[in-house]
């Protein structure tokens, strides 16, 4: 049995099957939204606000429902306290289901341990320290970088962002702000700049 990796920040996921998957890999406090029930549950919303006071990690599916839940939470929680993580777009269906989802892609529960460990790598602790942050450039990607690199404010910006998302296995319809946040967490400035330089007309 593999040793569970320690994550100090609480993790928010959509449902119990997502929690079960993560619980087999990580030693972390994992809270579930209960799907769209969060929209009408004032008690759970209040609980999440309390949990988020010292920072939380938010991970939802990459389908329409997941994006809707993420958008709702970012509207009720302090955005500076939320660390948004994203699963790659992988076609398939979860083992427990007879049929694939409407989007035809795997949700959080269908991700392999290797994929999830890579996604959570910036938050995995090693001897009381986060493993990845010290290795990354301290310079962050900004809205100015996106504008100068043709990823926002231009005629072809959305296509360039989609191409960049494909390079990092991120959902292609992410907003510029969400993509900036994700890249700052996952890859850092230098890897971002190298990826931008590799964008070609063929990829776009």
Secondary structure, 3 states (H helix, E strand, C coil): CCCCEECCCEEEECCHHHHHHHHCCEECCEEECCHHHHHHCHHHHHHHHHHHHHCEEEEECCCHHHHHHHHHHHHHCCHHHEEEEECCCCECCCCCCCCCCCCCECCHHHCCHHHHHHHCHHHCEECCEECCHHHCCCCCCCHHHHHHCCCCCCCCHHHHHHHHHHHCCCCCCCCHHHHHHHHHHHCHHHHHHHHHHHCCCCCC
